[in-house]
Each structure stands twice: as structure tokens, then as C-alpha cells.
């Protein structure tokens, strides 16, 4: 990691998801140079075999630190729907199969929620930071509900079918700035930034 005060400090975000990378870079601002896996030459398919969001985040961050030597943070995010006993949860990205197809995931979710009166749900993001010999976790959560149909063209993942509490729009109907101000990933990332600023 660079320590020169005149240049951004480098840290790796263990993802190649362009949407997540853009979102994190927007939130982190100019103080940190956030590198993707591809930018450090990591093209490995890092397994996510844990049964929890925290476990998967730690697997990814530790993998990069141990094999590539960079300070690294990783996240895992889940959508937990009350009426579906917390599903899709840790399997959110592959709810409709291993293809990680957001459209198929939303279609399956809406199908499984047909006729359900209780549409309460929440997003949870857990970030694991592995820096030197230290491992830290930061969590963000936003409560809301599953809509009956898709609405909005922004965002990614389940954003078109998730309406945050107190809002009349889905995440996909918000600007990046509006979403990041209240989102699960935004809240977790701000906790990460607060911690990094103390170092």
C-alpha cells in the first residue's frame, strides 16, 4: 500500500463485477485507489463456499492477501425475504442457477412471491478487510419490501424489485448518489472508510 500523502493509497476490492466496482469507487472517493482483481492480475475463480455472507467475504479477502500480497477487502451481499424464510440470502447471486443471471433471479423471486401479502425484505452487506495481520468486518443493512413488478433501469441485481423503507421508488429508480446514501453497501463501506481513516 502506498503511504505517500500526495497519492491515493492502494487497496484491492476482491471483485470483477463492474457495477460493484463503480459503486465502491464512487463511495470511497479520491483518498483510495481501489483496484479490481483483474488489475492485479488475478483471474482466479475464487470459491464462495461458506454458509454465511461473512464467511464468503473473508474467503475472498484472505485469498487475495495470501496469494497476491495486497491489502484487500471483499464483500458478500444477500437479499433476505421474510416470507421466504430468508431466501435467497447467501445464494442471492445464483438464486436461479450458477449463471449469476440477474433477470432470471428476479423472475424467480417475483414468481415465488406471487400472492404473498408479507413482502418485507432486507439487503445485508458484509465487508471483510484483511490488512497486514488484521481482519475486520463491517456490516450494512437496509430494510424494505419486494415490489410486485420490476421498476427502474438503474442499479443492478435485485434493485428493480426492491423498494427501501420510507421510499416510493425502487433502488433502480434512484441515481447512484441517492442509492449509495442509504444502501446496504454504502453503509458498510462508510464503516470501512471510517476505520481506514484512523490508520
C-alpha positions as CSV (number, residue, x, y, z in Angstrom):
1,X,0.0,0.0,0.0
2,X,1.3,3.5,-0.8
3,X,1.8,5.8,2.1
4,X,2.9,8.9,0.1
5,X,0.4,11.6,1.3
6,X,0.2,13.1,-2.2
7,X,-1.1,10.0,-3.9
8,X,-4.1,7.8,-3.2
9,X,-3.4,4.7,-1.2
10,X,-3.9,1.4,-3.0
11,X,-6.2,-1.3,-1.8
12,X,-7.8,-4.2,-3.7
13,X,-11.5,-4.8,-3.8
14,X,-11.9,-8.5,-4.5
15,X,-14.4,-8.3,-7.4
16,X,-14.5,-8.1,-11.1
17,X,-18.2,-7.0,-11.1
18,X,-18.1,-3.7,-12.9
19,X,-21.3,-2.5,-11.1
20,X,-19.9,-3.2,-7.6
21,X,-16.5,-1.7,-8.5
22,X,-18.1,1.5,-9.8
23,X,-20.3,1.8,-6.7
24,X,-17.5,1.3,-4.3
25,X,-15.2,3.8,-6.1
26,X,-17.9,6.4,-6.0
27,X,-18.3,5.9,-2.2
28,X,-14.6,5.7,-1.4
29,X,-13.7,8.9,-3.3
30,X,-10.2,10.1,-4.1
31,X,-8.4,9.1,-0.9
32,X,-8.0,5.5,-2.1
33,X,-7.1,3.9,-5.4
34,X,-9.4,0.8,-5.5
35,X,-8.0,-1.9,-7.7
36,X,-10.1,-4.8,-9.1
37,X,-8.9,-8.4,-9.2
38,X,-8.2,-8.1,-13.0
39,X,-6.0,-5.0,-12.3
40,X,-3.7,-7.1,-10.0
41,X,-3.6,-10.0,-12.5
42,X,-6.0,-12.2,-10.5
43,X,-8.2,-14.1,-12.9
44,X,-8.9,-16.9,-10.5
45,X,-12.4,-18.1,-9.8
46,X,-12.4,-17.6,-6.1
47,X,-14.7,-20.1,-4.4
48,X,-17.6,-18.8,-2.3
49,X,-18.3,-22.0,-0.2
50,X,-19.2,-20.5,3.2
51,X,-22.7,-20.7,4.6
52,X,-22.7,-17.1,5.6
53,X,-22.1,-13.7,4.0
54,X,-19.3,-13.0,6.5
55,X,-17.7,-16.3,5.6
56,X,-17.7,-15.7,1.9
57,X,-16.4,-12.2,2.3
58,X,-13.5,-13.5,4.4
59,X,-12.6,-16.3,1.9
60,X,-12.2,-13.8,-0.9
61,X,-10.3,-11.2,1.0
62,X,-7.9,-13.7,2.6
63,X,-7.4,-15.4,-0.8
64,X,-6.1,-12.2,-2.4
65,X,-3.9,-11.3,0.6
66,X,-2.3,-14.7,0.9
67,X,-1.7,-15.2,-2.8
68,X,-1.1,-11.7,-4.2
69,X,0.2,-9.8,-1.1
70,X,-2.2,-6.9,-1.4
71,X,-4.2,-5.4,1.5
72,X,-7.7,-6.3,0.4
73,X,-11.4,-6.1,1.2
74,X,-14.2,-8.2,-0.1
75,X,-17.9,-8.1,0.3
76,X,-20.8,-10.5,0.1
77,X,-24.3,-9.3,-0.2
78,X,-27.6,-11.1,0.3
79,X,-31.3,-10.2,-0.2
80,X,-33.3,-11.8,2.7
81,X,-37.0,-12.1,2.2
82,X,-39.1,-12.6,5.3
83,X,-41.9,-14.7,3.6
84,X,-39.3,-16.9,2.0
85,X,-37.6,-17.7,5.3
86,X,-34.6,-15.5,4.5
87,X,-34.1,-16.8,0.9
88,X,-32.3,-16.1,-1.4
89,X,-29.8,-15.0,1.3
90,X,-26.3,-16.2,0.7
91,X,-27.4,-17.6,-2.6
92,X,-28.7,-14.3,-4.0
93,X,-26.4,-14.1,-7.0
94,X,-27.1,-17.6,-8.1
95,X,-30.8,-17.9,-6.9
96,X,-31.9,-19.1,-10.4
97,X,-28.7,-21.1,-11.2
98,X,-24.9,-20.8,-11.4
99,X,-25.1,-18.4,-14.4
100,X,-25.5,-15.4,-12.0
101,X,-28.3,-14.1,-14.2
102,X,-30.0,-11.1,-12.6
103,X,-33.0,-11.2,-14.9
104,X,-33.6,-14.9,-14.1
105,X,-33.0,-14.3,-10.4
106,X,-35.6,-11.5,-10.3
107,X,-38.1,-13.6,-12.4
108,X,-37.8,-16.5,-9.9
109,X,-38.2,-14.2,-6.9
110,X,-41.3,-12.5,-8.3
111,X,-42.8,-15.9,-9.1
112,X,-42.1,-17.2,-5.6
113,X,-43.7,-14.0,-4.1
114,X,-46.9,-14.2,-6.2
115,X,-49.9,-13.7,-3.9
116,X,-47.8,-13.1,-0.8
117,X,-49.0,-10.4,1.5
118,X,-45.9,-10.0,3.6
119,X,-43.4,-8.5,1.2
120,X,-40.8,-7.3,3.8
121,X,-37.2,-7.9,3.0
122,X,-33.8,-6.5,3.7
123,X,-30.4,-6.3,2.0
124,X,-27.3,-7.1,4.0
125,X,-23.7,-6.5,3.0
126,X,-20.7,-7.8,5.0
127,X,-17.3,-6.4,4.1
128,X,-14.2,-8.2,5.3
129,X,-10.9,-6.3,5.3
130,X,-7.6,-8.2,5.5
131,X,-4.8,-5.7,6.1
132,X,-1.5,-6.9,7.3
133,X,-2.2,-9.3,10.1
134,X,-5.6,-7.8,10.9
135,X,-9.0,-9.0,9.8
136,X,-12.0,-6.7,10.4
137,X,-15.7,-6.9,9.4
138,X,-18.2,-4.2,8.6
139,X,-21.9,-4.7,8.0
140,X,-24.6,-2.6,6.4
141,X,-28.3,-3.3,6.2
142,X,-31.3,-1.6,4.6
143,X,-34.9,-2.7,5.2
144,X,-37.6,-2.5,2.6
145,X,-40.0,-4.6,0.5
146,X,-40.2,-6.6,-2.7
147,X,-42.4,-4.9,-5.3
148,X,-44.8,-6.8,-7.4
149,X,-43.1,-6.0,-10.7
150,X,-39.8,-4.5,-11.9
151,X,-39.4,-0.7,-11.9
152,X,-36.5,1.4,-13.0
153,X,-33.5,0.9,-15.2
154,X,-30.6,1.9,-12.9
155,X,-28.6,-0.1,-10.5
156,X,-28.1,-3.9,-10.8
157,X,-29.0,-7.2,-9.3
158,X,-32.4,-7.0,-7.5
159,X,-32.5,-3.2,-7.5
160,X,-35.6,-3.0,-9.8
161,X,-37.7,-5.1,-7.4
162,X,-36.5,-3.7,-4.0
163,X,-38.2,-0.6,-2.5
164,X,-36.3,0.7,0.6
165,X,-38.3,1.6,3.7
166,X,-39.6,5.2,3.6
167,X,-39.2,5.5,-0.2
168,X,-41.7,5.3,-3.0
169,X,-39.1,4.3,-5.6
170,X,-37.1,1.2,-6.1
171,X,-33.3,1.3,-5.9
172,X,-33.3,1.1,-9.7
173,X,-35.3,4.3,-9.9
174,X,-32.7,6.3,-7.9
175,X,-29.5,8.0,-9.0
176,X,-26.2,6.4,-7.9
177,X,-25.8,9.1,-5.3
178,X,-29.3,8.6,-3.9
179,X,-28.9,4.9,-3.7
180,X,-25.4,5.0,-2.2
181,X,-26.6,7.3,0.6
182,X,-28.9,4.8,2.0
183,X,-27.9,1.4,0.6
184,X,-26.5,-1.6,2.5
185,X,-23.2,-1.5,0.6
186,X,-23.0,2.3,1.1
187,X,-23.4,1.9,4.9
188,X,-20.9,-1.0,5.1
189,X,-18.4,0.9,3.0
190,X,-18.7,4.1,5.1
191,X,-17.9,2.0,8.2
192,X,-14.8,0.6,6.3
193,X,-13.8,4.1,5.4
194,X,-14.2,5.3,9.0
195,X,-11.9,2.5,10.1
196,X,-9.3,3.2,7.4
197,X,-9.2,6.9,8.2
198,X,-8.0,6.0,11.7
199,X,-4.9,4.2,10.5
